[in-house]
């Protein structure tokens, strides 16, 4: 019985944080510069990639990635209460963000229309909190088998 208020708070915090992720997703068109958002929602297979302002797009891309990453890290911390895992995930998010960001811009600038689908998926990992869906079961499994 003693843990009940803590569990309610834990689930409230998780729901609140997931709500923040949903708000970022819902406001993506208004809050972030992303000409590829409309491009990939339409018949992109028959259209050339739209031009982007690289610096502006990079700032907005990494801002969104950073917000999603921080909220995802908060969710992981509320779930597992491990500073060690949080630090590990922080390093992973930074490293993966740099690798994916560099990959995205390299693909966009060098291969463009030839790799639309690859650009789409690399961008998807940068703008959506997909790593969270990988980290929750991985940490759950790791904590269960300790």
OpenMM code with the backbone's topology and positions (N, CA, C; nanometers):
from openmm import Vec3, app, unit

residues = "UNK UNK UNK UNK UNK UNK UNK UNK UNK UNK UNK UNK UNK UNK UNK UNK UNK UNK UNK UNK UNK UNK UNK UNK UNK UNK UNK UNK UNK UNK UNK UNK UNK UNK UNK UNK UNK UNK UNK UNK UNK UNK UNK UNK UNK UNK UNK UNK UNK UNK UNK UNK UNK UNK UNK UNK UNK UNK UNK UNK UNK UNK UNK UNK UNK UNK UNK UNK UNK UNK UNK UNK UNK UNK UNK UNK UNK UNK UNK UNK UNK UNK UNK UNK UNK UNK UNK UNK UNK UNK UNK UNK UNK UNK UNK UNK UNK UNK UNK UNK UNK UNK UNK UNK UNK UNK UNK UNK UNK UNK UNK UNK UNK UNK UNK UNK UNK UNK UNK UNK UNK UNK UNK UNK UNK UNK UNK UNK UNK UNK UNK UNK UNK UNK UNK UNK UNK UNK UNK UNK UNK UNK UNK UNK UNK UNK".split()
positions = [
    Vec3(0.0818, -0.1198, 0.0000),
    Vec3(0.0000, 0.0000, 0.0000),
    Vec3(0.0863, 0.1262, 0.0000),
    Vec3(0.2027, 0.1135, 0.0567),
    Vec3(0.2895, 0.2292, 0.0666),
    Vec3(0.3341, 0.2801, -0.0706),
    Vec3(0.3467, 0.1927, -0.1677),
    Vec3(0.3978, 0.2303, -0.2989),
    Vec3(0.2899, 0.2863, -0.3907),
    Vec3(0.1664, 0.2792, -0.3522),
    Vec3(0.0576, 0.3233, -0.4389),
    Vec3(0.0668, 0.4700, -0.4797),
    Vec3(0.0856, 0.5633, -0.3869),
    Vec3(0.0978, 0.7043, -0.4302),
    Vec3(0.2175, 0.7268, -0.5229),
    Vec3(0.3274, 0.6552, -0.4960),
    Vec3(0.4448, 0.6693, -0.5830),
    Vec3(0.4139, 0.6171, -0.7233),
    Vec3(0.3433, 0.5050, -0.7332),
    Vec3(0.3075, 0.4499, -0.8640),
    Vec3(0.2158, 0.5449, -0.9401),
    Vec3(0.1206, 0.6060, -0.8692),
    Vec3(0.0318, 0.7005, -0.9349),
    Vec3(0.1102, 0.8198, -0.9878),
    Vec3(0.2026, 0.8688, -0.9079),
    Vec3(0.2862, 0.9809, -0.9516),
    Vec3(0.3724, 0.9401, -1.0705),
    Vec3(0.4295, 0.8211, -1.0631),
    Vec3(0.5138, 0.7707, -1.1731),
    Vec3(0.4345, 0.7665, -1.3030),
    Vec3(0.3144, 0.7090, -1.2994),
    Vec3(0.2345, 0.6971, -1.4214),
    Vec3(0.1812, 0.8319, -1.4676),
    Vec3(0.1551, 0.9210, -1.3742),
    Vec3(0.1138, 1.0563, -1.4131),
    Vec3(0.2273, 1.1270, -1.4863),
    Vec3(0.3493, 1.1167, -1.4320),
    Vec3(0.4653, 1.1791, -1.4965),
    Vec3(0.4905, 1.1209, -1.6350),
    Vec3(0.4789, 0.9897, -1.6460),
    Vec3(0.5001, 0.9263, -1.7761),
    Vec3(0.3939, 0.9728, -1.8750),
    Vec3(0.2694, 0.9769, -1.8321),
    Vec3(0.1612, 1.0241, -1.9202),
    Vec3(0.1838, 1.1697, -1.9604),
    Vec3(0.2279, 1.2522, -1.8660),
    Vec3(0.2558, 1.3926, -1.8959),
    Vec3(0.3680, 1.4045, -1.9989),
    Vec3(0.4752, 1.3275, -1.9797),
    Vec3(0.5890, 1.3326, -2.0715),
    Vec3(0.5520, 1.2799, -2.2104),
    Vec3(0.4735, 1.1739, -2.2150),
    Vec3(0.4262, 1.1240, -2.3447),
    Vec3(0.3384, 1.2301, -2.4108),
    Vec3(0.2586, 1.2993, -2.3309),
    Vec3(0.1783, 1.4105, -2.3829),
    Vec3(0.2647, 1.5188, -2.4445),
    Vec3(0.3794, 1.5475, -2.3823),
    Vec3(0.4725, 1.6454, -2.4401),
    Vec3(0.5257, 1.5978, -2.5751),
    Vec3(0.5575, 1.4697, -2.5838),
    Vec3(0.6029, 1.4157, -2.7133),
    Vec3(0.4935, 1.4294, -2.8184),
    Vec3(0.3698, 1.4047, -2.7783),
    Vec3(0.2578, 1.4190, -2.8716),
    Vec3(0.2376, 1.5644, -2.9127),
    Vec3(0.2605, 1.6575, -2.8205),
    Vec3(0.2494, 1.8004, -2.8539),
    Vec3(0.3546, 1.8417, -2.9564),
    Vec3(0.4753, 1.7899, -2.9412),
    Vec3(0.5808, 1.8190, -3.0392),
    Vec3(0.5388, 1.7660, -3.1759),
    Vec3(0.4852, 1.6469, -3.1770),
    Vec3(0.4401, 1.5869, -3.3033),
    Vec3(0.3237, 1.6658, -3.3636),
    Vec3(0.2286, 1.7039, -3.2796),
    Vec3(0.1108, 1.7768, -3.3287),
    Vec3(0.1472, 1.9155, -3.3802),
    Vec3(0.2478, 1.9762, -3.3213),
    Vec3(0.2867, 2.1105, -3.3623),
    Vec3(0.4042, 2.1163, -3.4563),
    Vec3(0.4373, 2.0033, -3.5182),
    Vec3(0.5568, 1.9990, -3.6019),
    Vec3(0.5499, 2.0948, -3.7207),
    Vec3(0.4337, 2.1091, -3.7799),
    Vec3(0.4217, 2.1952, -3.8987),
    Vec3(0.4343, 2.3431, -3.8622),
    Vec3(0.3847, 2.3811, -3.7459),
    Vec3(0.3900, 2.5211, -3.7051),
    Vec3(0.5190, 2.5560, -3.6310),
    Vec3(0.5747, 2.4601, -3.5575),
    Vec3(0.6881, 2.4893, -3.4714),
    Vec3(0.8248, 2.4681, -3.5312),
    Vec3(0.8318, 2.3939, -3.6385),
    Vec3(0.9627, 2.3596, -3.6949),
    Vec3(0.9629, 2.3812, -3.8460),
    Vec3(1.0746, 2.4315, -3.8938),
    Vec3(1.0939, 2.4468, -4.0381),
    Vec3(1.1275, 2.3091, -4.0947),
    Vec3(1.0404, 2.2562, -4.1790),
    Vec3(1.0634, 2.1246, -4.2364),
    Vec3(0.9895, 2.1110, -4.3697),
    Vec3(1.0523, 2.1554, -4.4803),
    Vec3(0.9871, 2.1410, -4.6109),
    Vec3(0.9696, 1.9948, -4.6519),
    Vec3(1.0445, 1.9047, -4.5909),
    Vec3(1.0308, 1.7635, -4.6244),
    Vec3(0.9064, 1.7019, -4.5618),
    Vec3(0.8494, 1.7680, -4.4638),
    Vec3(0.7278, 1.7189, -4.4001),
    Vec3(0.6145, 1.7070, -4.5019),
    Vec3(0.5906, 1.8131, -4.5757),
    Vec3(0.4854, 1.8119, -4.6780),
    Vec3(0.5255, 1.7259, -4.7978),
    Vec3(0.6534, 1.7277, -4.8275),
    Vec3(0.7036, 1.6517, -4.9418),
    Vec3(0.6750, 1.5022, -4.9251),
    Vec3(0.7087, 1.4464, -4.8074),
    Vec3(0.6906, 1.3028, -4.7865),
    Vec3(0.5449, 1.2651, -4.7615),
    Vec3(0.4588, 1.3626, -4.7323),
    Vec3(0.3164, 1.3325, -4.7170),
    Vec3(0.2461, 1.3235, -4.8522),
    Vec3(0.3069, 1.3749, -4.9550),
    Vec3(0.2469, 1.3750, -5.0890),
    Vec3(0.3105, 1.2670, -5.1759),
    Vec3(0.2917, 1.2766, -5.3049),
    Vec3(0.3459, 1.1806, -5.4006),
    Vec3(0.4933, 1.2120, -5.4272),
    Vec3(0.5772, 1.1798, -5.3286),
    Vec3(0.7178, 1.2180, -5.3376),
    Vec3(0.7973, 1.1333, -5.4365),
    Vec3(0.7489, 1.0148, -5.4701),
    Vec3(0.8240, 0.9286, -5.5612),
    Vec3(0.8419, 0.9912, -5.6995),
    Vec3(0.7456, 1.0740, -5.7401),
    Vec3(0.7505, 1.1342, -5.8730),
    Vec3(0.7964, 1.2795, -5.8716),
    Vec3(0.8406, 1.3275, -5.7579),
    Vec3(0.8827, 1.4672, -5.7444),
    Vec3(1.0282, 1.4738, -5.6990),
    Vec3(1.1014, 1.5754, -5.7434),
    Vec3(1.2380, 1.5925, -5.6929),
    Vec3(1.2333, 1.6429, -5.5482),
    Vec3(1.3397, 1.6175, -5.4747),
    Vec3(1.3482, 1.6682, -5.3378),
    Vec3(1.3396, 1.8210, -5.3378),
    Vec3(1.2680, 1.8779, -5.2427),
    Vec3(1.2597, 2.0244, -5.2383),
    Vec3(1.3902, 2.0823, -5.1844),
    Vec3(1.4205, 2.2052, -5.2219),
    Vec3(1.5404, 2.2678, -5.1650),
    Vec3(1.5155, 2.2995, -5.0171),
    Vec3(1.6216, 2.2918, -4.9390),
    Vec3(1.6113, 2.3288, -4.7983),
    Vec3(1.7200, 2.4307, -4.7669),
    Vec3(1.6916, 2.5158, -4.6688),
    Vec3(1.7933, 2.6046, -4.6150),
    Vec3(1.8693, 2.5222, -4.5123),
    Vec3(1.9875, 2.4771, -4.5472),
    Vec3(2.0597, 2.3776, -4.4674),
    Vec3(2.0807, 2.4189, -4.3231),
    Vec3(2.1254, 2.5406, -4.2993),
    Vec3(2.1528, 2.5839, -4.1623),
    Vec3(2.0226, 2.5916, -4.0827),
    Vec3(1.9226, 2.6544, -4.1399),
    Vec3(1.7938, 2.6668, -4.0717),
    Vec3(1.7326, 2.5292, -4.0457),
    Vec3(1.7380, 2.4433, -4.1462),
    Vec3(1.6834, 2.3091, -4.1308),
    Vec3(1.7605, 2.2308, -4.0247),
    Vec3(1.8922, 2.2423, -4.0269),
    Vec3(1.9746, 2.1735, -3.9272),
    Vec3(1.9427, 2.2179, -3.7859),
    Vec3(1.9253, 2.3472, -3.7654),
    Vec3(1.8906, 2.3986, -3.6321),
    Vec3(1.7565, 2.3415, -3.5870),
    Vec3(1.6582, 2.3458, -3.6732),
    Vec3(1.5248, 2.2957, -3.6367),
    Vec3(1.5236, 2.1441, -3.6186),
    Vec3(1.5989, 2.0741, -3.7016),
    Vec3(1.6074, 1.9292, -3.6917),
    Vec3(1.6687, 1.8883, -3.5582),
    Vec3(1.7796, 1.9521, -3.5219),
    Vec3(1.8463, 1.9157, -3.3975),
    Vec3(1.7735, 1.9698, -3.2753),
    Vec3(1.7003, 2.0794, -3.2906),
    Vec3(1.6171, 2.1271, -3.1808),
    Vec3(1.5082, 2.0234, -3.1506),
    Vec3(1.4443, 1.9774, -3.2543),
    Vec3(1.3390, 1.8769, -3.2360),
    Vec3(1.3973, 1.7467, -3.1819),
    Vec3(1.5096, 1.7043, -3.2358),
    Vec3(1.5751, 1.5830, -3.1873),
    Vec3(1.6129, 1.5995, -3.0405),
    Vec3(1.6651, 1.7158, -3.0052),
    Vec3(1.7042, 1.7411, -2.8668),
    Vec3(1.5857, 1.7393, -2.7720),
    Vec3(1.4766, 1.8035, -2.8111),
    Vec3(1.3565, 1.8029, -2.7271),
    Vec3(1.3031, 1.6608, -2.7090),
    Vec3(1.2919, 1.5877, -2.8185),
    Vec3(1.2452, 1.4491, -2.8104),
    Vec3(1.3393, 1.3646, -2.7241),
    Vec3(1.4687, 1.3873, -2.7372),
    Vec3(1.5663, 1.3101, -2.6609),
    Vec3(1.5569, 1.3404, -2.5117),
    Vec3(1.5465, 1.4670, -2.4763),
    Vec3(1.5373, 1.5037, -2.3347),
    Vec3(1.4102, 1.4474, -2.2716),
    Vec3(1.2993, 1.4579, -2.3418),
    Vec3(1.1738, 1.4044, -2.2890),
    Vec3(1.1817, 1.2523, -2.2804),
    Vec3(1.2406, 1.1891, -2.3802),
    Vec3(1.2564, 1.0432, -2.3778),
    Vec3(1.3456, 0.9998, -2.2622),
    Vec3(1.4516, 1.0749, -2.2371),
    Vec3(1.5390, 1.0436, -2.1248),
    Vec3(1.4647, 1.0602, -1.9922),
    Vec3(1.3798, 1.1610, -1.9831),
    Vec3(1.3004, 1.1793, -1.8619),
    Vec3(1.2057, 1.0617, -1.8417),
    Vec3(1.1448, 1.0137, -1.9490),
    Vec3(1.0567, 0.8974, -1.9396),
    Vec3(1.1357, 0.7757, -1.8909),
    Vec3(1.2526, 0.7552, -1.9478),
    Vec3(1.3354, 0.6420, -1.9059),
    Vec3(1.3761, 0.6535, -1.7594),
    Vec3(1.4063, 0.7749, -1.7165),
    Vec3(1.4449, 0.7928, -1.5766),
    Vec3(1.3274, 0.7657, -1.4829),
    Vec3(1.2096, 0.8138, -1.5190),
    Vec3(1.0914, 0.7888, -1.4359),
    Vec3(1.0626, 0.6386, -1.4297),
    Vec3(1.0782, 0.5698, -1.5410),
    Vec3(1.0548, 0.4252, -1.5447),
    Vec3(1.1552, 0.3489, -1.4588),
    Vec3(1.2837, 0.3775, -1.4773),
    Vec3(1.3872, 0.2900, -1.4230),
    Vec3(1.4683, 0.3496, -1.3078),
    Vec3(1.4629, 0.4780, -1.2859),
    Vec3(1.5311, 0.5446, -1.1737),
    Vec3(1.6795, 0.5087, -1.1659),
    Vec3(1.7472, 0.5120, -1.2774),
    Vec3(1.8893, 0.4777, -1.2793),
    Vec3(1.9683, 0.5911, -1.3445),
    Vec3(2.0500, 0.6542, -1.2642),
    Vec3(2.1363, 0.7608, -1.3177),
    Vec3(2.2404, 0.7037, -1.4134),
    Vec3(2.2860, 0.5847, -1.3842),
    Vec3(2.3852, 0.5200, -1.4705),
    Vec3(2.3269, 0.4952, -1.6097),
    Vec3(2.2071, 0.4416, -1.6162),
    Vec3(2.1429, 0.4179, -1.7450),
    Vec3(2.1099, 0.5495, -1.8142),
    Vec3(2.0716, 0.6500, -1.7368),
    Vec3(2.0405, 0.7806, -1.7943),
    Vec3(2.1642, 0.8417, -1.8600),
    Vec3(2.2778, 0.8317, -1.7938),
    Vec3(2.4023, 0.8831, -1.8503),
    Vec3(2.4388, 0.8067, -1.9777),
    Vec3(2.4236, 0.6756, -1.9743),
    Vec3(2.4515, 0.5933, -2.0916),
    Vec3(2.3617, 0.6336, -2.2083),
    Vec3(2.2329, 0.6497, -2.1812),
    Vec3(2.1378, 0.6888, -2.2855),
    Vec3(2.1700, 0.8287, -2.3377),
    Vec3(2.2112, 0.9177, -2.2498),
    Vec3(2.2490, 1.0519, -2.2938),
    Vec3(2.3619, 1.0476, -2.3954),
    Vec3(2.4638, 0.9675, -2.3664),
    Vec3(2.5743, 0.9526, -2.4608),
    Vec3(2.5261, 0.8899, -2.5921),
    Vec3(2.4380, 0.7914, -2.5807),
    Vec3(2.3839, 0.7288, -2.7022),
    Vec3(2.3066, 0.8287, -2.7865),
    Vec3(2.2212, 0.9075, -2.7221),
    Vec3(2.1431, 1.0064, -2.7971),
    Vec3(2.2330, 1.1077, -2.8671),
    Vec3(2.3359, 1.1537, -2.7992),
    Vec3(2.4275, 1.2506, -2.8610),
    Vec3(2.4999, 1.1855, -2.9790),
    Vec3(2.5554, 1.0677, -2.9560),
    Vec3(2.6286, 0.9993, -3.0628),
    Vec3(2.5402, 0.9643, -3.1814),
    Vec3(2.4236, 0.9081, -3.1540),
    Vec3(2.3324, 0.8723, -3.2622),
    Vec3(2.2815, 0.9958, -3.3358),
    Vec3(2.2571, 1.1028, -3.2622),
    Vec3(2.2125, 1.2272, -3.3251),
    Vec3(2.3166, 1.2831, -3.4201),
    Vec3(2.4424, 1.2808, -3.3774),
    Vec3(2.5496, 1.3310, -3.4641),
    Vec3(2.5673, 1.2436, -3.5874),
    Vec3(2.5643, 1.1117, -3.5678),
    Vec3(2.5812, 1.0199, -3.6809),
    Vec3(2.4641, 1.0331, -3.7787),
    Vec3(2.3417, 1.0321, -3.7256),
    Vec3(2.2244, 1.0418, -3.8130),
    Vec3(2.2143, 1.1784, -3.8802),
    Vec3(2.2474, 1.2837, -3.8070),
    Vec3(2.2438, 1.4176, -3.8660),
    Vec3(2.3432, 1.4320, -3.9796),
    Vec3(2.4650, 1.3859, -3.9547),
    Vec3(2.5664, 1.3911, -4.0601),
    Vec3(2.5249, 1.3043, -4.1788),
    Vec3(2.4701, 1.1877, -4.1504),
    Vec3(2.4248, 1.0982, -4.2575),
    Vec3(2.3145, 1.1625, -4.3400),
    Vec3(2.2196, 1.2265, -4.2706),
    Vec3(2.1087, 1.2897, -4.3410),
    Vec3(2.1596, 1.3959, -4.4379),
    Vec3(2.2422, 1.4874, -4.3883),
    Vec3(2.2887, 1.5962, -4.4742),
    Vec3(2.3818, 1.5462, -4.5842),
    Vec3(2.4604, 1.4456, -4.5541),
    Vec3(2.5460, 1.3871, -4.6569),
    Vec3(2.4610, 1.3223, -4.7668),
    Vec3(2.3613, 1.2466, -4.7279),
    Vec3(2.2713, 1.1843, -4.8264),
    Vec3(2.1958, 1.2896, -4.9072),
    Vec3(2.1451, 1.3901, -4.8381),
    Vec3(2.0669, 1.4929, -4.9063),
    Vec3(2.1520, 1.5692, -5.0074),
    Vec3(2.2719, 1.6059, -4.9680),
    Vec3(2.3573, 1.6876, -5.0539),
    Vec3(2.4234, 1.6073, -5.1660),
    Vec3(2.4557, 1.4814, -5.1415),
    Vec3(2.5316, 1.4076, -5.2423),
    Vec3(2.4458, 1.3194, -5.3323),
    Vec3(2.3475, 1.2510, -5.2745),
    Vec3(2.2725, 1.1574, -5.3583),
    Vec3(2.1308, 1.2040, -5.3880),
    Vec3(2.0769, 1.2897, -5.3034),
    Vec3(1.9460, 1.3489, -5.3275),
    Vec3(1.8390, 1.2525, -5.3711),
    Vec3(1.7889, 1.2720, -5.4925),
    Vec3(1.6751, 1.1966, -5.5437),
    Vec3(1.7020, 1.0460, -5.5539),
    Vec3(1.8259, 1.0071, -5.5629),
    Vec3(1.8571, 0.8649, -5.5769),
    Vec3(1.8303, 0.7876, -5.4480),
    Vec3(1.8317, 0.8542, -5.3343),
    Vec3(1.8138, 0.7868, -5.2054),
    Vec3(1.7003, 0.8469, -5.1238),
    Vec3(1.5885, 0.8744, -5.1870),
    Vec3(1.4755, 0.9371, -5.1166),
    Vec3(1.4288, 0.8553, -4.9977),
    Vec3(1.4190, 0.7261, -5.0155),
    Vec3(1.3681, 0.6412, -4.9088),
    Vec3(1.4654, 0.6370, -4.7906),
    Vec3(1.5939, 0.6322, -4.8185),
    Vec3(1.6935, 0.6330, -4.7115),
    Vec3(1.6914, 0.7672, -4.6384),
    Vec3(1.6786, 0.8756, -4.7129),
    Vec3(1.6660, 1.0086, -4.6518),
    Vec3(1.5419, 1.0133, -4.5627),
    Vec3(1.4327, 0.9565, -4.6107),
    Vec3(1.3084, 0.9527, -4.5335),
    Vec3(1.3290, 0.8822, -4.3999),
    Vec3(1.3951, 0.7662, -4.4007),
    Vec3(1.4113, 0.6889, -4.2778),
    Vec3(1.5127, 0.7504, -4.1824),
    Vec3(1.6202, 0.8041, -4.2333),
    Vec3(1.7166, 0.8712, -4.1456),
    Vec3(1.6501, 0.9925, -4.0803),
    Vec3(1.5767, 1.0687, -4.1585),
    Vec3(1.5036, 1.1838, -4.1057),
    Vec3(1.4026, 1.1393, -4.0014),
    Vec3(1.3354, 1.0283, -4.0246),
    Vec3(1.2344, 0.9769, -3.9309),
    Vec3(1.2970, 0.9492, -3.7940),
    Vec3(1.4173, 0.8923, -3.7912),
    Vec3(1.4842, 0.8671, -3.6637),
    Vec3(1.5225, 0.9968, -3.5941),
    Vec3(1.5432, 1.1026, -3.6714),
    Vec3(1.5787, 1.2309, -3.6103),
    Vec3(1.4572, 1.3081, -3.5599),
    Vec3(1.3433, 1.2936, -3.6232),
    Vec3(1.2284, 1.3762, -3.5834),
    Vec3(1.1278, 1.3032, -3.4952),
    Vec3(1.1402, 1.1724, -3.4809),
    Vec3(1.0480, 1.0953, -3.3972),
    Vec3(1.1264, 1.0286, -3.2844),
    Vec3(1.0636, 1.0101, -3.1703),
    Vec3(1.1345, 0.9474, -3.0564),
    Vec3(1.1382, 0.7946, -3.0680),
    Vec3(1.1883, 0.7442, -3.1789),
    Vec3(1.1882, 0.6004, -3.2035),
    Vec3(1.2850, 0.5249, -3.1128),
    Vec3(1.3937, 0.5904, -3.0728),
    Vec3(1.4898, 0.5226, -2.9860),
    Vec3(1.4268, 0.4874, -2.8517),
    Vec3(1.3317, 0.5660, -2.8065),
    Vec3(1.2616, 0.5369, -2.6818),
    Vec3(1.1944, 0.4002, -2.6888),
    Vec3(1.1377, 0.3688, -2.8052),
    Vec3(1.0717, 0.2394, -2.8221),
    Vec3(1.1705, 0.1234, -2.8188),
    Vec3(1.2962, 0.1519, -2.8442),
    Vec3(1.3997, 0.0488, -2.8351),
    Vec3(1.4574, 0.0393, -2.6944),
    Vec3(1.4732, 0.1540, -2.6287),
    Vec3(1.5388, 0.1562, -2.4987),
    Vec3(1.4507, 0.1010, -2.3861),
    Vec3(1.3216, 0.1243, -2.3901),
    Vec3(1.2351, 0.0771, -2.2809),
    Vec3(1.2417, -0.0758, -2.2673),
    Vec3(1.2175, -0.1519, -2.3746),
    Vec3(1.2270, -0.2976, -2.3559),
    Vec3(1.3697, -0.3448, -2.3262),
    Vec3(1.4692, -0.2772, -2.3811),
    Vec3(1.6078, -0.3177, -2.3551),
    Vec3(1.6430, -0.2986, -2.2079),
    Vec3(1.6064, -0.1853, -2.1499),
    Vec3(1.6355, -0.1612, -2.0089),
    Vec3(1.5494, -0.2481, -1.9182),
    Vec3(1.4269, -0.2722, -1.9580),
    Vec3(1.3412, -0.3596, -1.8803),
    Vec3(1.4031, -0.5001, -1.8716),
    Vec3(1.4451, -0.5501, -1.9858),
    Vec3(1.5078, -0.6824, -1.9909),
    Vec3(1.6361, -0.6834, -1.9084),
    Vec3(1.7172, -0.5797, -1.9223),
    Vec3(1.8421, -0.5731, -1.8484),
    Vec3(1.8163, -0.5683, -1.6980),
    Vec3(1.7204, -0.4877, -1.6538),
    Vec3(1.6912, -0.4761, -1.5111),
    Vec3(1.6298, -0.6040, -1.4564),
    Vec3(1.5523, -0.6710, -1.5350),
    Vec3(1.4875, -0.7946, -1.4905),
    Vec3(1.5891, -0.9059, -1.4716),
    Vec3(1.6969, -0.9049, -1.5507),
    Vec3(1.7965, -1.0122, -1.5459),
    Vec3(1.9206, -0.9744, -1.4650),
    Vec3(1.9108, -0.8767, -1.3829),
    Vec3(2.0247, -0.8394, -1.2952),
    Vec3(2.0262, -0.9239, -1.1728),
] * unit.nanometer
topology = app.Topology()
chain = topology.addChain("A")
for resn in residues:
    res = topology.addResidue(resn, chain)
    for name in ("N", "CA", "C"):
        topology.addAtom(name, app.Element.getBySymbol(name[0]), res)
